[in-house]
């Protein structure tokens, strides 16, 4: 994508230079040159033929350069399915056969220096996946799977955003792409695919989680909580953000989000829980923070 961008910038600069030279001749050149610039033949050539040739050449070059970005996944490529939902991102890591190995939410983890195939889908309305430093925008359309390839050349966190208005708190539907060195990425995959040992242990936080009915919408691997409507919380404590990329992830923010997420992100589909006491909020947020 960067190669195509530089080619487009370069061609745009070259066309601008040609126009400025022609303008200079038209304003300050000899009378003979000004007469030629105003002739019908040059107007047709410069106003019609020149743009058609330049734009057609750029179109053909761009399509040939980026055709591999939408090819079907090849053996050995990293595959991740990202599903846009109102108003968060469901992220599923796939094996070579396209089978889901585990789920995450609102963060996409990738290895540095390797192309990653993203399978983009939507569960409800049209969304658009956009991480400006890694890719262009690709729409996520209900009933359709769009493919795109991204690659990070340096480790770090890359911010993203839904780029298609999808109603409600669309402006607060962010995400983070985290790029790891290959060794660290392999270790992260192993950790994420293994249920957190403390998840199965009884405790006040887990009891509050069950009593409030959170397990009807959320999954925590290693427990009886297996809801599918909301984000998978099996490793929620390891995420950088909450609320789809809009808040830092810590115990205090977690408690506030559980208590009244509507005051933070109006219109999201998680109800407020004003019935929980301060101690219950501390217990459940501490338990969720331990899920790393």
NORWOTA-V251512 format. One record per helix or strand of 2 or more residues. SS is the DSSP state (H for helix, E for strand). FROM is the first residue (numbers start at 0). TO is the last residue. If there is no record, write none. Layout:
<<SS;FROM;TO> <SS;FROM;TO>>
//
This chain:
<<H;1;27> <H;30;36> <H;39;69> <E;77;84> <E;87;93> <E;99;104> <E;106;111> <E;115;121> <E;126;129> <E;137;139> <E;145;149> <E;155;161> <H;169;171> <E;173;179> <H;181;191> <H;196;199> <H;203;210> <H;213;215> <H;235;237> <E;240;241> <E;246;247> <H;250;262> <H;277;288>>
//
